[in-house]
Amino acid sequence: MQAGLRPACANSPGGCYLRCVHIDIDLQTATVVVVGPEREANWAVKRFAPLAAETIVVDDPAAVPAGGSVLVDVTGGAAKWAETVAALRVGRVTLCLDVPDSGGQIVLVGAGPGHHDQQSVAVRRELFNADVVFTDRLATYDDHVTIARLAPAARIVDVGKLPGAHRVPQREIEDRMLQAAQAGDYVVRLKGGDPFVFGRGGEEVAAAVEAGIEVRVLPGITSAVAVPESVGIPVTHRGVARAFTVVSGHEPLTEEQSRGLVQAGGTIVVLMGVATMVRSMGALVAAGMDPDTPFAVVERGFTDEERVARGVVGQVEAFVERESPAAPAVIVIGGVADVSLLQGGVGEVVS
């Protein structure tokens, strides 16, 4: 249990709480005691019941069972509940739960580049709040176990896309999200990386706005930067690259696009481009890129199967035959991909 919770500040006057600490608590053997008004208490119970050994709602200190327990205060420090909360705090972990307003809304959140440790605290909170999660194909969430743990009250809907196989069309995803929000659900749209970096997040926000649904966006760490970084490849480096361009590899680079990229210089980061890398790099060479320009392919970043393979753009066909690169992968083209760039101390830190 992580998101949506903050430790109570016992010495704060008037029920003031601090949002300064993010915590993890194993509730499998704990009794969770919920204090608060009916709607807020029921909301909390729905989320804690799948996680805790027992979940109860009380409004009288005498009703609290003996033994260790975790107190969840959903009153926001309301005076009506102050005596009960004060009595229950003794010898217990006390948490304050932020309960969202009733009414449907949509939150687009970025899951980050891979492991759930790259998620922000705000993203964890939104998952905990969720009634339904529409999730993409995410590197470390394929079995939905992690999502179910982070979103204990949510119905999980898999709308992920595989290369060349979009089993749920984008328009249908938007329609299902809108229907859930219009029914009063707190909808979380969980996307890999950042929602606005080749995630079609802008289209989903536009659909919600057009339908009159409240919508928010929480950023995530984009794999375009984080995955290369995780293996010691900086997308910018003094004296090597002062800019970088992120492009989609769904289609091969055109002649015009290739000319623009070569003229602009800097690092080129290609997402979703394994299937088109031979044609795209051929187009870059035809547009004037030095055939000896290095590139790196980082497969399955932030997983146990992570792999890095390097080549030069003028020999990409031989590289593909030798290495058989596979998606998901991030391709980095430019001097920053040179294996010797960070030798001399930084590589040890990265490893």
C-alpha positions as CSV (number, residue, x, y, z in Angstrom):
1,M,0.0,0.0,0.0
2,Q,1.6,3.2,-1.1
3,A,-0.5,5.8,-3.0
4,G,-2.9,8.3,-1.7
5,L,-1.6,8.2,1.8
6,R,0.4,10.5,4.0
7,P,1.4,10.2,7.7
8,A,-0.5,12.3,10.1
9,C,1.3,15.0,11.9
10,A,0.4,14.3,15.5
11,N,1.5,17.7,16.8
12,S,-0.2,19.8,14.1
13,P,-3.0,22.0,15.3
14,G,-6.4,21.8,13.9
15,G,-5.9,18.5,12.2
16,C,-3.2,19.8,9.9
17,Y,-1.3,17.1,7.9
18,L,2.1,17.1,6.2
19,R,2.6,15.8,2.7
20,C,6.3,15.2,3.2
21,V,6.8,11.4,3.5
22,H,6.1,8.5,1.1
23,I,5.7,5.2,2.9
24,D,5.2,1.5,2.3
25,I,3.3,-0.7,4.8
26,D,2.5,-4.4,4.6
27,L,-1.1,-4.8,5.6
28,Q,-1.5,-8.5,5.1
29,T,-1.5,-9.2,8.9
30,A,-2.9,-5.8,9.9
31,T,-6.3,-4.6,11.0
32,V,-7.2,-1.4,9.3
33,V,-9.5,0.9,11.3
34,V,-11.3,3.6,9.2
35,V,-12.7,6.7,10.8
36,G,-14.9,9.2,8.9
37,P,-18.2,10.0,7.2
38,E,-20.0,7.2,5.4
39,R,-19.1,8.0,1.8
40,E,-15.4,8.6,2.6
41,A,-15.2,5.6,4.9
42,N,-16.8,3.3,2.3
43,W,-14.4,4.6,-0.3
44,A,-11.5,3.8,1.9
45,V,-12.8,0.3,2.8
46,K,-13.1,-0.6,-0.8
47,R,-9.4,0.1,-1.3
48,F,-8.0,-1.4,1.9
49,A,-10.1,-4.6,2.1
50,P,-8.1,-6.3,-0.7
51,L,-4.9,-5.5,1.1
52,A,-5.5,-6.0,4.8
53,A,-6.3,-8.9,7.1
54,E,-9.3,-7.1,8.4
55,T,-11.0,-3.7,7.6
56,I,-13.5,-2.1,10.0
57,V,-15.2,1.3,10.3
58,V,-15.7,2.9,13.7
59,D,-16.9,6.1,15.2
60,D,-16.3,5.2,18.8
61,P,-12.9,4.4,20.4
62,A,-14.5,1.6,22.4
63,A,-15.3,-0.3,19.2
64,V,-11.6,-0.6,18.3
65,P,-10.3,-4.2,18.6
66,A,-7.3,-4.9,20.8
67,G,-3.9,-5.4,19.2
68,G,-1.9,-3.7,16.5
69,S,-3.8,-1.9,13.8
70,V,-3.4,0.9,11.2
71,L,-5.7,3.9,11.6
72,V,-6.9,5.6,8.5
73,D,-8.4,9.0,9.0
74,V,-10.6,10.2,6.1
75,T,-12.1,13.2,8.1
76,G,-9.5,15.8,7.1
77,G,-9.3,16.7,10.8
78,A,-13.0,17.5,11.2
79,A,-13.8,18.4,14.8
80,K,-16.7,15.9,14.9
81,W,-14.2,13.0,14.7
82,A,-11.3,14.6,16.6
83,E,-11.8,12.7,19.9
84,T,-12.0,9.3,18.2
85,V,-9.0,10.0,16.0
86,A,-6.9,11.2,19.0
87,A,-7.8,8.1,21.1
88,L,-7.1,5.7,18.2
89,R,-3.7,7.2,17.4
90,V,-2.1,5.9,20.6
91,G,0.2,3.0,19.7
92,R,-0.9,2.9,16.1
93,V,0.3,4.0,12.7
94,T,-1.9,6.9,11.7
95,L,-2.5,7.8,8.1
96,C,-4.7,10.5,6.4
97,L,-6.4,9.5,3.2
98,D,-7.2,12.0,0.6
99,V,-10.6,11.1,-0.8
100,P,-11.4,12.6,-4.2
101,D,-14.7,14.4,-4.8
102,S,-17.5,12.3,-6.1
103,G,-18.2,12.4,-9.8
104,G,-16.5,10.9,-12.8
105,Q,-13.1,12.2,-14.0
106,I,-10.2,11.0,-16.1
107,V,-6.5,11.2,-15.2
108,L,-3.8,10.3,-17.7
109,V,-0.7,9.2,-15.9
110,G,2.7,8.2,-17.1
111,A,4.0,4.9,-15.8
112,G,7.6,5.7,-16.6
113,P,10.1,3.8,-18.6
114,G,9.8,0.4,-17.0
115,H,10.0,-0.7,-13.3
116,H,7.3,0.8,-11.1
117,D,10.0,2.4,-8.9
118,Q,10.3,5.1,-11.7
119,Q,6.7,6.2,-11.0
120,S,6.1,9.5,-9.1
121,V,4.3,9.6,-5.8
122,A,1.5,11.5,-7.5
123,V,1.1,8.6,-10.0
124,R,0.9,6.1,-7.1
125,R,-1.8,8.2,-5.5
126,E,-3.9,8.3,-8.6
127,L,-3.7,4.5,-9.0
128,F,-4.8,4.1,-5.4
129,N,-7.7,6.4,-6.1
130,A,-8.8,4.6,-9.3
131,D,-12.1,2.8,-9.8
132,V,-11.0,1.6,-13.2
133,V,-7.5,1.6,-14.9
134,F,-7.2,1.4,-18.7
135,T,-3.6,0.2,-19.1
136,D,-1.2,0.1,-22.0
137,R,1.3,-2.7,-22.7
138,L,3.9,-1.9,-20.0
139,A,7.3,-3.6,-19.8
140,T,7.0,-4.8,-16.1
141,Y,3.2,-5.0,-15.8
142,D,2.3,-7.7,-18.2
143,D,0.6,-9.9,-15.7
144,H,-1.2,-7.0,-14.1
145,V,-0.1,-8.1,-10.6
146,T,1.7,-4.9,-9.9
147,I,-1.2,-2.8,-11.1
148,A,-3.7,-4.7,-9.0
149,R,-1.5,-4.1,-5.9
150,L,-1.2,-0.4,-6.6
151,A,-4.8,0.0,-7.5
152,P,-6.6,-2.4,-5.1
153,A,-10.1,-1.2,-5.8
154,A,-9.9,-0.8,-9.5
155,R,-11.2,-2.8,-12.4
156,I,-8.2,-3.3,-14.8
157,V,-8.9,-3.0,-18.5
158,D,-6.0,-4.0,-20.8
159,V,-6.1,-1.9,-24.0
160,G,-2.4,-2.3,-24.8
161,K,-1.1,-2.3,-28.4
162,L,1.4,-4.7,-29.8
163,P,3.6,-3.9,-32.8
164,G,1.3,-4.2,-35.8
165,A,-1.6,-5.4,-33.7
166,H,-3.9,-2.8,-32.1
167,R,-6.5,-5.1,-30.6
168,V,-8.5,-2.2,-29.2
169,P,-8.8,0.7,-31.7
170,Q,-7.9,4.2,-30.3
171,R,-11.4,5.5,-30.7
172,E,-12.9,2.6,-28.8
173,I,-10.4,3.2,-25.9
174,E,-11.6,6.8,-25.7
175,D,-15.3,5.8,-25.8
176,R,-14.8,3.3,-23.0
177,M,-13.0,5.8,-20.9
178,L,-15.7,8.4,-21.4
179,Q,-18.4,5.9,-20.6
180,A,-16.7,4.9,-17.3
181,A,-16.3,8.6,-16.3
182,Q,-19.9,9.4,-17.2
183,A,-21.0,6.6,-15.0
184,G,-19.2,8.3,-12.1
185,D,-15.9,6.3,-12.0
186,Y,-12.5,7.7,-11.2
187,V,-10.7,6.7,-14.4
188,V,-7.0,6.3,-14.6
189,R,-5.4,5.9,-18.1
190,L,-2.0,4.3,-17.4
191,K,0.5,4.9,-20.2
192,G,4.1,3.8,-20.7
193,G,6.7,6.6,-20.4
194,D,5.0,10.0,-20.7
195,P,1.4,10.3,-21.9
196,F,2.3,13.1,-24.4
197,V,5.4,11.4,-26.0
198,F,3.9,9.2,-28.7
199,G,1.3,8.1,-26.3
200,R,-1.8,9.7,-28.1
201,G,-2.5,11.4,-24.8
202,G,-3.4,14.6,-26.5
203,E,-6.2,12.8,-28.4
204,E,-7.6,11.3,-25.2
205,V,-7.5,14.7,-23.4
206,A,-9.3,16.3,-26.4
207,A,-12.0,13.6,-26.3
208,A,-12.6,14.2,-22.6
209,V,-12.8,18.0,-23.0
210,E,-15.2,17.6,-25.9
211,A,-17.4,15.3,-23.8
212,G,-17.3,17.8,-20.8
213,I,-15.4,15.4,-18.6
214,E,-12.9,16.7,-16.1
215,V,-9.4,15.5,-17.2
216,R,-5.9,15.9,-15.8
217,V,-2.5,14.7,-16.9
218,L,0.4,13.6,-14.7
219,P,3.8,13.3,-16.5
220,G,6.0,10.2,-16.5
221,I,9.7,9.7,-17.2
222,T,10.0,9.2,-20.9
223,S,11.9,6.1,-22.1
224,A,13.5,8.3,-24.8
225,V,15.8,9.7,-22.2
226,A,15.7,7.3,-19.3
227,V,16.4,4.0,-21.1
228,P,19.6,5.2,-22.8
229,E,20.6,6.9,-19.5
230,S,20.2,3.6,-17.6
231,V,23.0,2.1,-19.7
232,G,25.3,5.1,-19.6
233,I,24.2,6.8,-22.8
234,P,23.5,10.6,-22.4
235,V,21.3,12.1,-25.1
236,T,23.3,15.3,-24.8
237,H,27.0,15.7,-23.9
238,R,29.2,18.7,-23.9
239,G,31.3,18.8,-27.0
240,V,29.4,15.9,-28.6
241,A,25.7,16.8,-28.8
242,R,23.9,20.0,-27.7
243,A,20.5,18.9,-28.8
244,F,18.4,15.8,-29.3
245,T,15.4,14.9,-31.5
246,V,12.9,12.2,-30.6
247,V,11.2,10.6,-33.6
248,S,8.7,7.8,-34.1
249,G,9.9,4.8,-36.0
250,H,6.5,3.4,-36.9
251,E,7.3,4.5,-40.5
252,P,10.7,4.7,-42.1
253,L,12.2,8.2,-42.2
254,T,11.4,10.1,-45.4
255,E,14.0,11.8,-47.6
256,E,12.8,15.2,-46.3
257,Q,12.8,14.1,-42.7
258,S,16.3,12.6,-43.0
259,R,17.7,15.8,-44.6
260,G,16.2,17.9,-41.7
261,L,17.7,15.6,-39.1
262,V,21.1,15.5,-40.6
263,Q,21.2,19.3,-41.1
264,A,20.0,19.9,-37.5
265,G,22.8,17.6,-36.0
266,G,22.6,16.4,-32.5
267,T,21.4,13.1,-31.2
268,I,18.5,11.2,-32.8
269,V,16.4,9.0,-30.5
270,V,14.0,6.6,-32.3
271,L,11.1,5.0,-30.5
272,M,9.3,2.0,-31.8
273,G,11.7,1.8,-34.7
274,V,13.3,-1.7,-34.7
275,A,11.3,-2.9,-37.7
276,T,12.2,0.2,-39.8
277,M,15.7,0.8,-38.7
278,V,17.4,-0.5,-41.9
279,R,15.4,1.8,-44.1
280,S,15.6,4.8,-41.8
281,M,19.4,4.6,-41.3
282,G,19.8,4.1,-45.1
283,A,17.8,7.3,-45.6
284,L,20.0,9.2,-43.1
285,V,23.2,8.1,-44.9
286,A,21.6,9.1,-48.3
287,A,20.9,12.5,-46.8
288,G,24.5,13.0,-45.9
289,M,25.1,11.4,-42.5
290,D,28.6,10.0,-42.0
291,P,28.3,6.2,-42.5
292,D,30.6,5.7,-39.5
293,T,28.1,7.5,-37.1
294,P,27.6,5.2,-34.2
295,F,24.2,4.0,-32.9
296,A,23.0,1.9,-30.0
297,V,19.9,-0.2,-29.6
298,V,18.7,-0.7,-26.0
299,E,16.2,-3.5,-25.7
300,R,13.7,-4.0,-22.8
301,G,15.1,-1.2,-20.7
302,F,14.8,-1.5,-16.9
303,T,14.1,-5.2,-17.0
304,D,16.2,-8.3,-16.3
305,E,16.3,-8.9,-20.1
306,E,17.9,-5.5,-20.9
307,R,20.4,-5.7,-23.7
308,V,22.6,-3.1,-25.5
309,A,23.9,-3.6,-29.0
310,R,26.0,-1.1,-31.0
311,G,26.8,-0.5,-34.6
312,V,27.4,2.2,-37.2
313,V,24.7,3.5,-39.5
314,G,26.5,2.5,-42.7
315,Q,26.5,-1.1,-41.7
316,V,23.0,-1.4,-40.3
317,E,22.1,-4.4,-42.4
318,A,25.0,-6.4,-41.1
319,F,24.1,-5.3,-37.6
320,V,20.5,-6.5,-37.9
321,E,21.7,-9.9,-39.3
322,R,24.2,-10.3,-36.5
323,E,22.2,-9.0,-33.5
324,S,18.6,-9.6,-34.4
325,P,17.3,-6.6,-32.4
326,A,13.8,-7.0,-31.0
327,A,11.1,-4.6,-29.7
328,P,10.6,-2.9,-27.3
329,A,13.7,-0.9,-27.8
330,V,15.1,2.6,-27.9
331,I,17.5,3.5,-30.7
332,V,20.1,6.2,-30.2
333,I,22.0,7.6,-33.2
334,G,25.0,9.9,-32.8
335,G,28.3,10.4,-31.1
336,V,26.7,9.9,-27.7
337,A,26.3,6.2,-28.6
338,D,30.1,5.7,-28.8
339,V,31.0,3.0,-26.3
340,S,34.1,5.0,-25.2
341,L,32.3,8.2,-24.5
342,L,31.9,7.8,-20.7
343,Q,35.1,5.8,-20.1
344,G,37.1,7.3,-17.3
345,G,34.9,7.0,-14.2
346,V,31.3,7.6,-15.1
347,G,30.7,4.1,-16.5
348,E,31.5,2.6,-13.1
349,V,28.8,4.8,-11.5
350,V,26.3,3.9,-14.2
351,S,26.9,0.2,-13.8
